[in-house]
């Protein structure tokens, strides 16, 4: 295998790459988002500087069903998102994620720094109830329920895609072969090609169970706000670096150390 062949590979392993090159298109991507208020100290502990919690004390617990995803196939996902600000801009910080498909776990961690681990999430409709569950290591650690399609949230069709246009931020951490950090960055991205097909709100409930390897309950439910249920086509493009922790470790103006003779 030549150098050019190696550099042309989209991902590892070389003989059978985990995922192709992007961008990645999602069709009929279905979201169930439970919005709740949590403990501000717990939120602050989860949010990496220089991000700041937005002061609402809100947390978004999400389930996502992705039946048609370029290069990734069909899978379910569940995780925690915290609304924050970065230099005055409102952003969403993705705190932890669990999903049941290897290619998007690998691609998500390696490209954008998505905090993905293996889990068993499920999103489905049971009679009049939208239901999301998350199991980890055989135990249920989260369950969300929402009344099915009670309130249509698309009152202005020109604004139906606005919520998904918000900047999303991840903390990307990849170790070096020495064990030290090779990459330590805040990474941002913005979804494109968004087409929201429906969006409903309604009453919702969320139950979180403490678990050492799926610590979603570390952001406890203090007060319920409500639920959102929507479906969209969208494209996940490549991202950009907002903040490089390794570069910022050296104060500006510090002269470079000369190599030893």
C-alpha positions in Angstrom: 0.0 0.0 0.0 1.5 3.3 -1.1 1.5 6.6 0.7 -1.0 8.0 -1.8 -3.3 5.0 -1.3 -3.0 5.4 2.5 -3.9 9.1 2.4 -6.9 8.4 0.1 -8.5 6.1 2.6 -11.6 7.6 4.3 -11.1 5.9 7.6 -9.7 2.9 9.5 -9.3 -0.1 9.2 -7.4 0.2 5.9 -8.8 -3.0 4.6 -12.4 -2.3 5.4 -13.0 1.4 6.3 -15.7 2.0 9.0 -17.3 4.9 7.1 -17.0 6.7 3.7 -16.2 10.3 3.2 -18.9 12.9 3.9 -20.9 15.0 3.9 -23.6 12.7 5.3 -27.3 12.9 4.3 -30.1 11.8 6.7 -33.6 11.2 5.5 -36.6 11.1 7.8 -34.5 11.7 10.9 -37.0 11.7 13.8 -36.3 13.5 17.1 -38.0 13.2 20.5 -36.6 15.9 22.8 -37.5 16.2 26.5 -36.8 19.7 27.8 -36.3 20.0 31.6 -34.7 22.1 34.2 -31.8 20.7 36.1 -29.3 21.7 38.9 -27.2 24.6 37.8 -24.1 23.4 39.6 -24.4 20.0 37.8 -24.8 21.8 34.5 -21.8 24.0 35.2 -19.7 20.9 36.0 -20.6 19.3 32.7 -19.9 22.3 30.5 -16.3 22.8 29.3 -14.8 26.3 29.3 -14.8 28.6 27.4 -18.5 27.6 26.9 -21.0 29.1 29.4 -24.4 27.6 30.4 -27.0 29.9 29.0 -28.6 30.6 32.4 -31.9 28.9 31.7 -30.9 25.8 33.8 -32.4 23.8 30.9 -31.2 20.4 29.6 -32.4 18.7 26.4 -32.6 14.9 26.6 -32.9 13.5 23.1 -33.8 10.3 21.3 -33.2 10.2 17.5 -34.4 7.6 15.0 -32.2 7.6 11.8 -33.7 5.1 9.4 -31.8 6.3 6.3 -28.3 7.7 6.8 -25.6 7.9 4.2 -22.7 5.6 5.0 -24.2 4.7 8.4 -27.4 2.8 7.7 -30.3 2.7 10.1 -29.9 3.2 13.9 -31.2 4.9 17.0 -29.4 7.4 19.3 -30.0 8.9 22.7 -28.1 11.6 24.6 -27.9 14.9 26.5 -27.6 18.4 25.1 -27.0 21.6 27.2 -27.9 25.0 25.8 -24.8 27.3 26.1 -23.2 30.4 24.8 -19.9 30.9 23.1 -18.6 34.4 22.8 -22.2 35.6 23.0 -23.6 33.2 20.4 -26.3 30.7 21.5 -25.1 27.2 20.9 -26.0 23.6 21.9 -23.3 21.6 23.6 -23.6 17.8 23.2 -22.7 16.2 26.6 -23.0 12.5 26.1 -24.5 10.1 23.4 -25.4 6.4 23.2 -26.2 4.5 20.0 -26.4 1.1 18.5 -24.3 1.2 15.3 -20.5 1.1 14.9 -19.9 3.3 11.8 -21.5 6.5 13.3 -19.8 5.9 16.6 -16.4 5.8 14.9 -17.1 8.6 12.5 -18.7 10.8 15.1 -15.8 10.5 17.6 -13.0 10.7 15.0 -14.3 13.6 12.8 -16.5 15.9 15.0 -15.7 14.7 18.5 -19.2 13.5 19.2 -19.2 11.9 22.8 -20.5 8.6 21.5 -20.6 5.2 23.3 -22.4 2.0 22.6 -25.9 1.7 24.1 -29.3 0.4 23.3 -31.7 3.4 22.6 -35.2 2.9 21.2 -37.8 5.4 19.9 -41.3 4.3 19.1 -45.0 5.1 19.3 -47.1 3.0 21.7 -50.8 3.8 21.1 -51.1 7.5 22.1 -47.6 7.8 23.6 -44.3 8.6 22.0 -41.8 6.6 24.0 -38.0 6.7 24.2 -35.8 4.3 26.2 -32.1 3.8 26.8 -30.6 0.6 28.1 -26.9 0.2 29.0 -25.3 -3.1 30.0 -28.7 -4.7 30.2 -30.2 -2.0 32.5 -32.7 0.7 31.6 -31.1 4.1 32.5 -33.6 6.5 30.8 -37.2 6.6 29.8 -39.1 9.5 28.2 -42.7 9.8 27.3 -44.7 12.4 25.4 -48.3 12.8 24.4 -48.4 12.1 20.7 -48.8 15.1 18.4 -50.8 17.4 20.6 -49.7 20.8 19.5 -48.5 21.7 16.0 -45.4 23.9 16.4 -45.2 25.0 12.7 -47.3 28.1 12.7 -45.0 30.0 10.3 -43.7 27.7 7.5 -40.9 30.2 6.7 -39.3 29.5 10.2 -39.9 25.7 10.4 -36.1 25.0 9.9 -34.8 27.6 12.3 -34.2 25.4 15.4 -32.0 23.0 13.6 -29.8 25.8 12.2 -28.4 26.5 15.7 -24.6 26.0 16.0 -23.8 22.6 17.7 -20.6 22.2 19.7 -18.7 19.1 20.8 -15.6 18.5 23.0 -13.2 16.5 20.9 -10.5 14.5 22.8 -8.2 12.1 21.0 -5.1 10.7 22.8 -1.7 10.4 21.2 0.2 7.1 21.0 2.2 8.3 24.0 -1.0 8.5 26.1 -1.0 12.3 26.2 -3.5 14.4 24.3 -3.1 14.6 20.5 -6.3 16.6 20.0 -8.2 18.6 22.6 -10.6 21.0 20.8 -14.1 22.5 20.9 -15.5 21.6 17.5 -18.5 23.3 16.0 -20.8 22.4 13.0 -24.0 23.6 11.4 -26.5 21.3 9.8 -27.4 22.1 6.1 -30.0 21.1 3.6 -32.6 21.1 6.4 -36.3 20.2 5.6 -38.5 19.9 8.6 -41.5 17.7 7.8 -43.5 18.1 11.0 -42.9 19.5 14.5 -45.2 18.9 17.5 -45.1 19.8 21.2 -46.8 18.4 24.2 -46.6 17.3 27.8 -43.6 15.0 28.5 -42.0 13.1 31.4 -38.5 11.8 31.9 -37.1 9.2 34.3 -33.4 8.8 34.7 -31.6 6.0 36.6 -28.1 6.5 38.1 -25.5 4.3 36.2 -21.7 4.6 36.4 -21.1 4.1 32.6 -24.2 6.0 31.4 -24.4 8.9 33.9 -27.4 10.7 32.4 -28.9 11.0 35.9 -25.9 13.2 36.9 -28.1 16.0 35.4 -31.2 15.4 37.6 -34.7 16.4 36.6 -35.8 19.4 38.8 -38.7 20.6 36.8 -40.3 19.4 33.5 -40.8 21.9 30.7 -42.2 19.8 27.9 -41.5 17.7 24.8 -40.8 18.2 21.1 -41.3 15.7 18.4 -40.2 16.5 14.8 -38.9 14.8 11.7 -36.5 16.3 9.1 -34.2 15.6 6.2 -30.8 17.2 6.7 -27.1 17.0 5.9 -24.2 16.7 8.4 -21.2 18.5 6.9 -17.7 18.7 8.2 -17.0 21.1 11.1 -14.6 23.7 12.3 -12.4 24.3 15.4 -13.7 26.9 17.8 -11.0 26.5 20.5 -7.8 24.5 20.7 -6.9 23.7 24.3 -3.4 22.5 23.4 -2.6 25.8 21.5 -4.1 27.9 24.3 -1.9 26.2 26.9 1.0 28.4 25.8 0.4 32.1 26.7 0.3 34.5 23.7 3.8 36.0 23.0 5.7 33.2 24.7 8.9 32.6 22.6 9.4 29.2 21.2 11.9 27.1 23.0 15.0 26.5 20.9 15.9 22.9 20.3 18.8 21.5 22.4 22.2 21.6 20.7 
